[in-house]
Amino acid sequence: MTTKKPKAVSGKIHLKWIRSAICAPVKQKLVVKGLGFTRLNQVIERPDNPAIRGMVAKVPHLVEILQ
């Protein structure tokens, strides 16, 4: 009997909230909240997948990708 190897983790992405969402449209505020940010200049770690990349693409002026 063969054993299956666990699926490789696609990696993590570090995000930083750099600009306030006060003047941003409601949809963009919801994207920032959906990413999990609670305060400005906060750095969070999320899985690097197309869903998170798409959310970041909607608010590139508010969020920064750290290396």
C-alpha positions as CSV (number, residue, x, y, z in Angstrom):
1,M,0.0,0.0,0.0
2,T,1.4,3.4,-0.9
3,T,1.1,6.4,1.3
4,K,0.2,9.8,0.0
5,K,2.5,12.7,0.8
6,P,0.7,15.7,2.3
7,K,0.1,18.6,-0.1
8,A,2.9,21.2,0.0
9,V,2.1,24.5,1.6
10,S,2.0,27.2,-1.1
11,G,3.7,29.7,1.2
12,K,2.9,32.7,3.2
13,I,2.6,36.3,2.3
14,H,3.3,39.3,4.7
15,L,1.0,42.3,4.3
16,K,1.2,45.7,5.9
17,W,-1.7,48.2,6.0
18,I,0.0,51.5,5.1
19,R,-2.8,54.0,4.4
20,S,-6.0,54.8,6.1
21,A,-9.3,53.7,4.6
22,I,-11.3,56.7,5.8
23,C,-11.8,58.2,2.4
24,A,-11.9,54.8,0.6
25,P,-15.2,53.4,-0.8
26,V,-17.1,51.0,1.4
27,K,-16.1,48.0,-0.8
28,Q,-12.4,48.8,-0.2
29,K,-13.0,49.1,3.5
30,L,-14.6,45.7,3.5
31,V,-11.6,44.2,1.6
32,V,-9.2,45.6,4.2
33,K,-11.4,44.2,7.0
34,G,-11.7,40.9,5.2
35,L,-7.9,40.6,5.0
36,G,-7.9,40.8,8.8
37,F,-6.4,44.2,9.5
38,T,-7.5,45.9,12.7
39,R,-5.1,48.9,12.9
40,L,-2.9,51.0,10.7
41,N,0.8,49.9,10.2
42,Q,-0.2,46.4,11.2
43,V,1.7,43.5,9.6
44,I,-0.2,40.2,9.1
45,E,0.7,36.9,7.6
46,R,-1.8,35.2,5.2
47,P,-1.5,32.2,2.9
48,D,-0.2,33.0,-0.6
49,N,-3.2,32.0,-2.7
50,P,-5.1,33.6,-5.6
51,A,-8.0,34.7,-3.3
52,I,-5.6,36.7,-1.0
53,R,-3.7,38.1,-4.1
54,G,-7.0,39.2,-5.6
55,M,-8.0,41.0,-2.4
56,V,-4.6,42.8,-2.3
57,A,-5.0,43.7,-6.0
58,K,-8.3,45.6,-5.2
59,V,-6.5,47.8,-2.6
60,P,-2.9,48.2,-3.7
61,H,-2.8,51.8,-2.6
62,L,-3.8,50.8,1.0
63,V,-1.8,47.6,1.5
64,E,1.8,46.7,0.9
65,I,3.4,43.3,0.3
66,L,6.5,42.8,2.4
67,Q,9.3,40.4,1.4
